[in-house]
Amino acid sequence: MFYRQIERKCAEWFDSPDCTVRGLVAYIEQQGQMRDAQLSAIKTFLFLKLACGNAPLWQLFSQGRFNSDIDLAAERSSQRAYAFLQQHPSAVALLEYSRLYDKQGRKLSNELEDEIRGHSDAEVKIEPDCTVRIGGGGKNRMLWDGIIQTLDDRCPLRMRIRNICGDETTYIFNS
């Protein structure tokens, strides 16, 4: 699964002016003595050795070396998740991994993507006396008018509703 992310960055590097071994690989291809799998393995090896400084894969992933240029602002995620993703390239790498597809065309992990993107910006608790508590803070003196407002103009991804017994329903909004 990770190979696709590495392969994409490897191809970008071979197409960039930073690639110093393009001539060598072109010569190997011209000779026609290697199978495609062997040639691909050599390209990946050279990319990891030269462009990535021979660093361990765990370090390259945690630094976000294989991340694509995701527009985090366009992501439909909470403000907290957005801020976290901006500061942690390893979380972006995990988000990209969760969006990969297996050989049967199934997404690897919808749950992982939802977990990364779906942390709430706010929590609203409606108390039995019809007062409202927002974000775990103190009670609001105003009675609840039946309206829940978002923190910004974006439509929420979902709303979880839990009753006093602990039964939970998730309402997913259409985009």
RODREN-544479 format. One record per atom (N, C-alpha, C): residue number from 1; residue in one letter; atom name; x, y, z. Coordinates in steps of 0.1 Angstrom, whole numbers, plus 2048, in hexadecimal, padded with zeros to 3 digits. Example, Ala and Ser with C-alpha at 12.3 -4.5 7.8 and 13.67 -1.06 7.14 Angstrom:
2
 vexnu firo koldo   x   y   z
     1    A     N 884 7C7 84E
     1    A    CA 87B 7D3 84E
     1    A     C 884 7DF 84E
     2    S     N 880 7EA 847
     2    S    CA 889 7F5 847
     2    S     C 881 800 84F
END
This chain:
175
 vexnu firo koldo   x   y   z
     1    M     N 808 7F4 800
     1    M    CA 800 800 800
     1    M     C 809 80D 800
     2    F     N 813 80D 808
     2    F    CA 81C 818 809
     2    F     C 823 81A 7FC
     3    Y     N 825 80F 7F5
     3    Y    CA 82D 80F 7E9
     3    Y     C 827 819 7DF
     4    R     N 81A 81A 7DE
     4    R    CA 814 824 7D4
     4    R     C 818 832 7D8
     5    Q     N 819 835 7E4
     5    Q    CA 81D 843 7E8
     5    Q     C 82B 845 7E5
     6    I     N 834 83B 7E8
     6    I    CA 842 83D 7E4
     6    I     C 844 83D 7D5
     7    E     N 83D 835 7CE
     7    E    CA 83E 835 7BF
     7    E     C 83A 842 7B9
     8    R     N 82F 848 7BE
     8    R    CA 82B 855 7B9
     8    R     C 836 860 7BB
     9    K     N 83C 860 7C7
     9    K    CA 846 86A 7CA
     9    K     C 853 867 7C2
    10    C     N 856 85A 7C0
    10    C    CA 861 856 7B8
    10    C     C 85F 85B 7A9
    11    A     N 854 85A 7A3
    11    A    CA 851 85E 796
    11    A     C 852 86D 795
    12    E     N 84D 875 79F
    12    E    CA 84F 883 79F
    12    E     C 85D 887 79F
    13    W     N 865 880 7A7
    13    W    CA 874 883 7A8
    13    W     C 87B 880 79B
    14    F     N 877 875 794
    14    F    CA 87E 872 787
    14    F     C 87A 87D 77D
    15    D     N 86F 883 77E
    15    D    CA 86A 88D 774
    15    D     C 870 89B 778
    16    S     N 875 89D 784
    16    S    CA 87A 8AA 788
    16    S     C 888 8AC 784
    17    P     N 88C 8B9 784
    17    P    CA 89A 8BC 780
    17    P     C 8A4 8B8 78B
    18    D     N 89F 8B4 797
    18    D    CA 8A8 8B0 7A2
    18    D     C 8AD 8A2 7A0
    19    C     N 8A7 89A 797
    19    C    CA 8AC 88C 794
    19    C     C 8B9 88C 78D
    20    T     N 8C3 886 793
    20    T    CA 8D0 886 78E
    20    T     C 8D3 878 787
    21    V     N 8CA 86F 787
    21    V    CA 8CD 862 781
    21    V     C 8C4 85F 776
    22    R     N 8BD 868 770
    22    R    CA 8B4 866 765
    22    R     C 8BC 860 759
    23    G     N 8C8 865 756
    23    G    CA 8D0 85F 74B
    23    G     C 8D3 850 74E
    24    L     N 8D7 84D 75A
    24    L    CA 8DA 83F 75D
    24    L     C 8CE 836 75B
    25    V     N 8C3 83A 760
    25    V    CA 8B7 832 75E
    25    V     C 8B3 831 750
    26    A     N 8B4 83C 748
    26    A    CA 8B1 83B 73A
    26    A     C 8BB 831 733
    27    Y     N 8C7 831 737
    27    Y    CA 8D1 827 731
    27    Y     C 8CC 819 734
    28    I     N 8C9 817 740
    28    I    CA 8C4 809 744
    28    I     C 8B8 805 73C
    29    E     N 8AE 80F 73A
    29    E    CA 8A2 80C 732
    29    E     C 8A6 809 724
    30    Q     N 8AF 810 71E
    30    Q    CA 8B3 80E 710
    30    Q     C 8BA 801 70E
    31    Q     N 8C1 7FC 718
    31    Q    CA 8C7 7EF 716
    31    Q     C 8BD 7E3 716
    32    G     N 8B1 7E5 71C
    32    G    CA 8A7 7DB 71B
    32    G     C 8AA 7CE 722
    33    Q     N 8B3 7CE 72B
    33    Q    CA 8B7 7C2 732
    33    Q     C 8B0 7BF 73F
    34    M     N 8A7 7C8 743
    34    M    CA 8A0 7C6 750
    34    M     C 891 7C6 74E
    35    R     N 88B 7BE 756
    35    R    CA 87C 7BE 756
    35    R     C 877 7CB 75D
    36    D     N 86A 7CE 75A
    36    D    CA 864 7DB 760
    36    D     C 865 7DB 76F
    37    A     N 863 7CF 775
    37    A    CA 864 7CF 784
    37    A     C 872 7D2 789
    38    Q     N 87C 7CD 782
    38    Q    CA 88A 7D0 786
    38    Q     C 88D 7DF 784
    39    L     N 888 7E5 779
    39    L    CA 88B 7F3 777
    39    L     C 884 7FB 781
    40    S     N 877 7F8 784
    40    S    CA 870 7FF 78E
    40    S     C 877 7FE 79C
    41    A     N 87C 7F2 79F
    41    A    CA 883 7F1 7AC
    41    A     C 890 7F9 7AC
    42    I     N 897 7FA 7A1
    42    I    CA 8A3 803 7A1
    42    I     C 89F 812 7A2
    43    K     N 895 816 79C
    43    K    CA 890 824 79D
    43    K     C 88D 827 7AB
    44    T     N 885 81E 7B2
    44    T    CA 881 820 7C0
    44    T     C 88D 820 7C9
    45    F     N 897 817 7C6
    45    F    CA 8A3 817 7CE
    45    F     C 8AB 824 7CD
    46    L     N 8AC 829 7C1
    46    L    CA 8B4 835 7BF
    46    L     C 8AD 841 7C5
    47    F     N 8A0 841 7C4
    47    F    CA 898 84C 7CA
    47    F     C 89A 84C 7D9
    48    L     N 898 841 7DF
    48    L    CA 89A 840 7EE
    48    L     C 8A8 843 7F2
    49    K     N 8B2 83F 7EB
    49    K    CA 8C0 840 7EE
    49    K     C 8C4 84F 7EC
    50    L     N 8C1 855 7E0
    50    L    CA 8C6 862 7DD
    50    L     C 8BD 86D 7E1
    51    A     N 8B0 86D 7DD
    51    A    CA 8A7 878 7E0
    51    A     C 8A3 878 7EF
    52    C     N 8A2 86C 7F5
    52    C    CA 89D 86C 803
    52    C     C 8A9 86A 80D
    53    G     N 8B5 86A 808
    53    G    CA 8C0 86A 811
    53    G     C 8C2 85C 819
    54    N     N 8BC 852 813
    54    N    CA 8BE 844 819
    54    N     C 8B8 844 827
    55    A     N 8AE 84C 82A
    55    A    CA 8A8 84C 838
    55    A     C 89F 840 839
    56    P     N 89C 83C 845
    56    P    CA 893 831 847
    56    P     C 885 835 843
    57    L     N 87D 82B 83E
    57    L    CA 86F 82E 839
    57    L     C 867 834 844
    58    W     N 867 82F 850
    58    W    CA 85F 835 85A
    58    W     C 861 844 85C
    59    Q     N 86E 848 85B
    59    Q    CA 872 856 85C
    59    Q     C 86C 85E 851
    60    L     N 86E 859 845
    60    L    CA 869 860 839
    60    L     C 85A 862 839
    61    F     N 852 857 83E
    61    F    CA 844 858 83F
    61    F     C 840 862 84A
    62    S     N 847 862 855
    62    S    CA 843 86B 860
    62    S     C 847 879 85D
    63    Q     N 850 87C 854
    63    Q    CA 854 889 84F
    63    Q     C 84B 88E 844
    64    G     N 842 885 83F
    64    G    CA 839 889 834
    64    G     C 840 889 827
    65    R     N 84B 882 825
    65    R    CA 853 882 819
    65    R     C 84B 87E 80C
    66    F     N 841 875 80F
    66    F    CA 83A 86F 804
    66    F     C 82C 875 802
    67    N     N 829 87F 80A
    67    N    CA 81C 885 80A
    67    N     C 81A 88C 7FC
    68    S     N 80E 88C 7F7
    68    S    CA 80A 893 7EB
    68    S     C 807 8A2 7F0
    69    D     N 804 8AA 7E7
    69    D    CA 801 8B8 7EA
    69    D     C 7F2 8B9 7ED
    70    I     N 7EE 8B4 7F8
    70    I    CA 7E0 8B5 7FB
    70    I     C 7DD 8C4 800
    71    D     N 7D2 8C9 7FB
    71    D    CA 7CD 8D6 7FF
    71    D     C 7C5 8D4 80C
    72    L     N 7CC 8D6 817
    72    L    CA 7C5 8D3 824
    72    L     C 7BA 8DC 827
    73    A     N 7BA 8E8 821
    73    A    CA 7AF 8F2 823
    73    A     C 7A3 8ED 81C
    74    A     N 7A4 8E6 811
    74    A    CA 798 8E1 80A
    74    A     C 793 8D4 810
    75    E     N 79A 8CE 819
    75    E    CA 795 8C2 820
    75    E     C 789 8C5 828
    76    R     N 77F 8BC 829
    76    R    CA 774 8BE 831
    76    R     C 777 8B8 83F
    77    S     N 77F 8BF 847
    77    S    CA 782 8BA 854
    77    S     C 780 8C5 85E
    78    S     N 780 8C1 86B
    78    S    CA 77E 8CB 875
    78    S     C 78A 8D4 876
    79    Q     N 788 8DF 87D
    79    Q    CA 793 8E9 87F
    79    Q     C 79F 8E3 887
    80    R     N 79C 8DB 891
    80    R    CA 7A6 8D5 899
    80    R     C 7AE 8CB 890
    81    A     N 7A7 8C3 888
    81    A    CA 7AE 8B9 87F
    81    A     C 7B6 8C1 875
    82    Y     N 7B1 8CC 86F
    82    Y    CA 7B8 8D4 866
    82    Y     C 7C5 8D9 86C
    83    A     N 7C4 8DF 878
    83    A    CA 7D0 8E4 87E
    83    A     C 7DA 8D9 881
    84    F     N 7D5 8CD 885
    84    F    CA 7DE 8C2 889
    84    F     C 7E5 8BD 87C
    85    L     N 7DE 8BC 871
    85    L    CA 7E3 8B7 864
    85    L     C 7EE 8C1 85F
    86    Q     N 7EC 8CE 861
    86    Q    CA 7F6 8D8 85D
    86    Q     C 803 8D6 864
    87    Q     N 802 8D3 871
    87    Q    CA 80E 8D2 879
    87    Q     C 815 8C4 879
    88    H     N 80E 8BA 874
    88    H    CA 813 8AC 875
    88    H     C 813 8A5 867
    89    P     N 81E 8A6 860
    89    P    CA 81E 89F 853
    89    P     C 81C 890 853
    90    S     N 81F 88A 85F
    90    S    CA 81D 87C 860
    90    S     C 80E 878 861
    91    A     N 806 881 866
    91    A    CA 7F7 87F 866
    91    A     C 7F2 881 858
    92    V     N 7F7 88A 850
    92    V    CA 7F3 88B 842
    92    V     C 7F7 87E 83A
    93    A     N 802 879 83D
    93    A    CA 806 86C 837
    93    A     C 7FD 861 83A
    94    L     N 7F8 860 847
    94    L    CA 7EE 856 84B
    94    L     C 7E1 859 844
    95    L     N 7DD 865 843
    95    L    CA 7D1 869 83C
    95    L     C 7D1 864 82D
    96    E     N 7DD 867 827
    96    E    CA 7DE 862 819
    96    E     C 7DE 853 818
    97    Y     N 7E4 84C 821
    97    Y    CA 7E4 83E 821
    97    Y     C 7D6 839 823
    98    S     N 7CE 83F 82B
    98    S    CA 7C0 83A 82D
    98    S     C 7B8 83C 820
    99    R     N 7BC 844 817
    99    R    CA 7B5 846 80B
    99    R     C 7B9 83D 7FF
   100    L     N 7C3 835 801
   100    L    CA 7C7 82C 7F7
   100    L     C 7BD 821 7F5
   101    Y     N 7BD 81A 7E9
   101    Y    CA 7B4 80F 7E6
   101    Y     C 7BC 802 7E4
   102    D     N 7B6 7F7 7E8
   102    D    CA 7BC 7EA 7E6
   102    D     C 7BA 7E6 7D8
   103    K     N 7BF 7DA 7D5
   103    K    CA 7BE 7D4 7C7
   103    K     C 7B0 7D2 7C2
   104    Q     N 7A7 7D0 7CB
   104    Q    CA 799 7CE 7C7
   104    Q     C 791 7DC 7C6
   105    G     N 798 7E7 7C8
   105    G    CA 792 7F4 7C6
   105    G     C 78B 7F9 7D3
   106    R     N 78D 7F2 7DE
   106    R    CA 787 7F7 7EB
   106    R     C 790 800 7F2
   107    K     N 78A 80A 7F8
   107    K    CA 792 813 800
   107    K     C 798 80C 80C
   108    L     N 7A4 80F 810
   108    L    CA 7AB 808 81A
   108    L     C 7A5 80A 828
   109    S     N 7A2 816 82B
   109    S    CA 79D 819 839
   109    S     C 794 826 839
   110    N     N 788 824 837
   110    N    CA 77E 82F 839
   110    N     C 77E 834 848
   111    E     N 77F 82A 851
   111    E    CA 77F 82D 85F
   111    E     C 78B 836 863
   112    L     N 796 832 85E
   112    L    CA 7A3 83A 861
   112    L     C 7A1 848 85C
   113    E     N 79D 84A 850
   113    E    CA 79B 857 84A
   113    E     C 791 85F 853
   114    D     N 786 859 856
   114    D    CA 77C 860 85E
   114    D     C 782 864 86C
   115    E     N 78A 85B 872
   115    E    CA 790 85E 87F
   115    E     C 799 86A 87E
   116    I     N 7A1 86A 873
   116    I    CA 7AB 875 872
   116    I     C 7A4 883 86F
   117    R     N 79A 882 867
   117    R    CA 793 88F 863
   117    R     C 787 893 86C
   118    G     N 782 889 874
   118    G    CA 775 88C 87A
   118    G     C 775 890 888
   119    H     N 77F 894 88E
   119    H    CA 77E 899 89C
   119    H     C 776 8A6 89C
   120    S     N 76E 8A7 8A6
   120    S    CA 764 8B2 8A7
   120    S     C 76B 8BF 8AA
   121    D     N 765 8C9 8A4
   121    D    CA 769 8D7 8A8
   121    D     C 762 8DB 8B4
   122    A     N 756 8D6 8B6
   122    A    CA 74E 8DA 8C2
   122    A     C 745 8CF 8C6
   123    E     N 741 8D0 8D2
   123    E    CA 738 8C6 8D8
   123    E     C 72D 8CF 8DF
   124    V     N 721 8CB 8DC
   124    V    CA 715 8D3 8E2
   124    V     C 70E 8C9 8EB
   125    K     N 70C 8CC 8F7
   125    K    CA 704 8C4 900
   125    K     C 6F8 8CB 905
   126    I     N 6ED 8C5 903
   126    I    CA 6E0 8CB 907
   126    I     C 6DC 8C4 914
   127    E     N 6DC 8CC 91E
   127    E    CA 6D9 8C7 92B
   127    E     C 6CA 8C5 92D
   128    P     N 6C6 8BD 937
   128    P    CA 6B8 8BB 93A
   128    P     C 6B0 8C8 93D
   129    D     N 6B6 8D2 942
   129    D    CA 6AF 8DE 944
   129    D     C 6AF 8E8 938
   130    C     N 6B2 8E2 92C
   130    C    CA 6B2 8EA 920
   130    C     C 6BC 8F4 91F
   131    T     N 6C7 8F4 927
   131    T    CA 6D2 8FD 925
   131    T     C 6DC 8F6 91D
   132    V     N 6E5 8FD 917
   132    V    CA 6EF 8F8 90D
   132    V     C 6FD 8F9 913
   133    R     N 705 8EE 911
   133    R    CA 713 8EF 915
   133    R     C 71B 8EC 908
   134    I     N 723 8F5 904
   134    I    CA 72B 8F4 8F8
   134    I     C 739 8F1 8FA
   135    G     N 73F 8E7 8F4
   135    G    CA 74D 8E3 8F5
   135    G     C 751 8DF 902
   136    G     N 749 8DA 90B
   136    G    CA 74C 8D6 918
   136    G     C 74D 8E1 922
   137    G     N 74A 8ED 91E
   137    G    CA 74B 8F9 926
   137    G     C 73F 8FA 930
   138    G     N 73E 905 936
   138    G    CA 733 907 93F
   138    G     C 725 909 938
   139    K     N 71B 908 940
   139    K    CA 70D 909 93A
   139    K     C 70B 917 935
   140    N     N 704 918 92A
   140    N    CA 6FF 924 924
   140    N     C 6F2 928 92B
   141    R     N 6F1 934 92F
   141    R    CA 6E5 938 936
   141    R     C 6D8 939 92D
   142    M     N 6DB 939 920
   142    M    CA 6CF 93A 917
   142    M     C 6C9 92C 915
   143    L     N 6BD 92C 913
   143    L    CA 6B6 91F 910
   143    L     C 6B9 91B 901
   144    W     N 6BA 90F 8FF
   144    W    CA 6BD 90A 8F1
   144    W     C 6B1 90C 8E8
   145    D     N 6B4 912 8DC
   145    D    CA 6A9 916 8D3
   145    D     C 6A8 90B 8C8
   146    G     N 6AF 900 8C9
   146    G    CA 6AD 8F5 8BF
   146    G     C 6B7 8F7 8B3
   147    I     N 6C0 901 8B3
   147    I    CA 6C9 903 8A8
   147    I     C 6D7 900 8AD
   148    I     N 6DE 8F8 8A4
   148    I    CA 6EC 8F6 8A7
   148    I     C 6F4 8FC 89B
   149    Q     N 6FD 906 89F
   149    Q    CA 704 90D 895
   149    Q     C 713 907 894
   150    T     N 718 908 888
   150    T    CA 726 904 886
   150    T     C 730 90F 889
   151    L     N 73C 90C 88C
   151    L    CA 746 916 88F
   151    L     C 74A 91F 883
   152    D     N 748 91A 877
   152    D    CA 74B 921 86B
   152    D     C 741 91E 860
   153    D     N 743 922 854
   153    D    CA 739 921 849
   153    D     C 739 913 843
   154    R     N 742 90A 847
   154    R    CA 742 8FD 841
   154    R     C 737 8F4 846
   155    C     N 732 8EB 83E
   155    C    CA 728 8E2 842
   155    C     C 72F 8D7 84A
   156    P     N 72A 8D2 855
   156    P    CA 731 8C8 85D
   156    P     C 730 8BA 855
   157    L     N 73A 8B2 858
   157    L    CA 73A 8A4 852
   157    L     C 72F 89C 857
   158    R     N 72D 89D 864
   158    R    CA 723 894 86B
   158    R     C 720 89A 879
   159    M     N 715 895 87E
   159    M    CA 711 899 88B
   159    M     C 70D 88C 893
   160    R     N 714 88B 89E
   160    R    CA 711 87F 8A7
   160    R     C 707 884 8B2
   161    I     N 6FD 87C 8B3
   161    I    CA 6F2 87F 8BD
   161    I     C 6F2 873 8C7
   162    R     N 6F4 876 8D4
   162    R    CA 6F4 86C 8DE
   162    R     C 6E9 870 8E9
   163    N     N 6E1 866 8EC
   163    N    CA 6D7 869 8F6
   163    N     C 6DC 866 904
   164    I     N 6D4 868 90E
   164    I    CA 6D9 866 91C
   164    I     C 6DC 858 91F
   165    C     N 6D7 84E 918
   165    C    CA 6DA 840 91A
   165    C     C 6E7 83C 913
   166    G     N 6ED 845 90B
   166    G    CA 6F9 841 904
   166    G     C 6F7 83C 8F6
   167    D     N 6EB 83B 8F1
   167    D    CA 6E8 837 8E4
   167    D     C 6ED 842 8DB
   168    E     N 6F4 83E 8D0
   168    E    CA 6FA 849 8C7
   168    E     C 6F5 846 8B9
   169    T     N 6F2 851 8B2
   169    T    CA 6EF 851 8A4
   169    T     C 6F8 85B 89D
   170    T     N 6FD 858 892
   170    T    CA 705 861 88A
   170    T     C 6FD 865 87D
   171    Y     N 6FC 872 87C
   171    Y    CA 6F5 878 870
   171    Y     C 700 87D 867
   172    I     N 701 878 85B
   172    I    CA 70B 87C 851
   172    I     C 705 886 848
   173    F     N 70B 892 846
   173    F    CA 706 89C 83D
   173    F     C 70B 89A 82F
   174    N     N 703 89C 825
   174    N    CA 707 89C 817
   174    N     C 70F 8A8 814
   175    S     N 71A 8A6 80C
   175    S    CA 722 8B1 809
   175    S     C 71D 8BA 7FE
END
